[in-house]
Amino acid sequence: QVHLVESGGGSVQAGGSLRFSCDASGALVSRRYMGWFRQAPGTEREGVAVIYTSGGGGIHADSVKGRFTISQDNAKNRVYLQMNSLKPEDTAMYYCAAGERVRSGTIFRADNYAQWGQGTQVTVSS
């Protein structure tokens, strides 16, 4: 099975930066897609960014495009989320996720991902 351990998060002023890491173990076939999701109180879980671990660049939600960047190391056992130009509306609990298959056009649907990290809080102050 896949095991995910997140690190990072915290509090930052608007305009600041944070970086998350997600350490992954288990068969690579079970984590072909690695992503970051977020959920604020009273809202649905929202996809932020996803990367295909076999190669290629990341896919980013419109709300974070140009500010956040997902990447992975060469060994494919660690995924990063670099968060720049943070806004108060980015405040949420953030989760690392892994999945084997993603249906076409549904890359940001949470039910595509079978394994989840424990979550880490991000708070952005104005």
C-alpha positions as CSV (number, residue, x, y, z in Angstrom):
1,Q,0.0,0.0,0.0
2,V,0.9,3.7,-0.4
3,H,1.9,5.7,2.7
4,L,2.0,9.5,2.6
5,V,3.7,11.8,5.1
6,E,3.2,15.5,4.8
7,S,5.4,18.3,6.1
8,G,5.2,22.0,5.9
9,G,2.3,24.4,6.4
10,G,1.9,27.1,8.9
11,S,1.0,30.8,9.1
12,V,2.1,33.5,6.8
13,Q,1.3,37.1,5.8
14,A,-0.4,37.8,2.5
15,G,2.1,37.8,-0.3
16,G,4.4,35.4,1.5
17,S,5.5,31.9,0.5
18,L,5.3,28.4,1.9
19,R,6.5,25.0,0.6
20,F,4.9,21.6,1.4
21,S,6.6,18.2,1.0
22,C,4.9,14.8,0.7
23,D,7.1,11.7,1.2
24,A,5.6,8.7,-0.6
25,S,6.3,5.0,-0.2
26,G,4.7,1.9,-1.9
27,A,4.4,0.7,-5.5
28,L,4.7,3.4,-8.0
29,V,1.7,2.0,-10.0
30,S,-0.5,2.9,-7.0
31,R,0.7,6.5,-7.1
32,R,0.8,7.3,-10.8
33,Y,-1.0,10.6,-9.9
34,M,0.1,12.7,-6.9
35,G,-1.8,15.8,-5.9
36,W,-2.6,18.4,-3.4
37,F,-6.1,19.2,-2.3
38,R,-7.5,21.7,0.2
39,Q,-10.6,22.2,2.3
40,A,-11.8,25.2,4.2
41,P,-14.4,24.9,6.9
42,G,-17.9,24.5,5.4
43,T,-16.6,23.9,1.9
44,E,-16.0,20.9,-0.4
45,R,-12.5,19.5,-0.9
46,E,-10.9,21.3,-3.8
47,G,-8.1,20.1,-6.1
48,V,-5.1,22.4,-6.2
49,A,-2.4,20.7,-8.3
50,V,-1.7,17.2,-9.7
51,I,1.4,15.7,-11.2
52,Y,1.8,12.5,-13.3
53,T,4.7,10.7,-11.6
54,S,5.8,8.9,-14.9
55,G,6.7,12.3,-16.4
56,G,5.4,15.6,-17.6
57,G,4.6,18.8,-15.8
58,G,2.0,19.5,-13.2
59,I,-1.6,20.6,-13.7
60,H,-2.8,23.5,-11.6
61,A,-6.2,24.7,-10.7
62,D,-7.2,28.1,-12.1
63,S,-7.4,29.6,-8.6
64,V,-3.7,29.0,-8.0
65,K,-2.2,29.0,-11.5
66,G,0.9,31.3,-11.7
67,R,1.3,31.2,-7.9
68,F,1.6,27.6,-6.9
69,T,3.9,25.0,-8.5
70,I,3.8,21.2,-8.0
71,S,7.0,19.2,-8.6
72,Q,8.7,15.9,-7.7
73,D,12.2,14.7,-7.1
74,N,14.1,12.4,-9.5
75,A,13.5,9.3,-7.4
76,K,9.7,10.0,-7.5
77,N,9.3,9.5,-3.7
78,R,8.8,13.1,-2.8
79,V,6.3,15.6,-4.1
80,Y,6.4,19.4,-3.4
81,L,4.0,22.2,-3.5
82,Q,5.6,25.6,-3.7
83,M,3.1,28.3,-2.8
84,N,4.0,32.0,-3.6
85,S,2.0,35.2,-3.5
86,L,-0.4,33.7,-0.9
87,K,-3.8,35.2,-0.3
88,P,-6.2,35.0,2.6
89,E,-8.5,32.9,0.5
90,D,-5.8,30.2,0.4
91,T,-6.4,29.5,4.1
92,A,-7.4,25.9,4.4
93,M,-6.4,22.4,5.4
94,Y,-4.1,21.0,2.7
95,Y,-3.9,17.2,1.9
96,C,-1.5,15.2,-0.2
97,A,-3.1,12.4,-2.2
98,A,-2.2,9.5,-4.5
99,G,-4.1,7.6,-7.1
100,E,-3.6,4.8,-9.7
101,R,-6.1,6.0,-12.3
102,V,-7.7,9.3,-13.1
103,R,-10.7,9.5,-15.4
104,S,-10.3,11.8,-18.3
105,G,-11.5,15.3,-17.4
106,T,-11.8,14.5,-13.7
107,I,-8.2,15.1,-12.5
108,F,-9.3,17.3,-9.6
109,R,-12.0,15.0,-8.3
110,A,-11.1,13.7,-4.8
111,D,-12.6,10.3,-5.4
112,N,-9.9,9.5,-8.0
113,Y,-7.4,9.3,-5.2
114,A,-7.3,6.3,-2.8
115,Q,-4.6,7.4,-0.4
116,W,-4.4,10.5,1.6
117,G,-2.0,12.3,4.0
118,Q,-3.0,13.5,7.4
119,G,-3.4,17.1,6.3
120,T,-1.6,20.3,7.3
121,Q,-3.1,23.7,8.1
122,V,-2.2,26.9,6.1
123,T,-3.4,30.2,7.5
124,V,-2.8,33.4,5.5
125,S,-3.3,36.7,7.2
126,S,-4.1,40.0,5.5
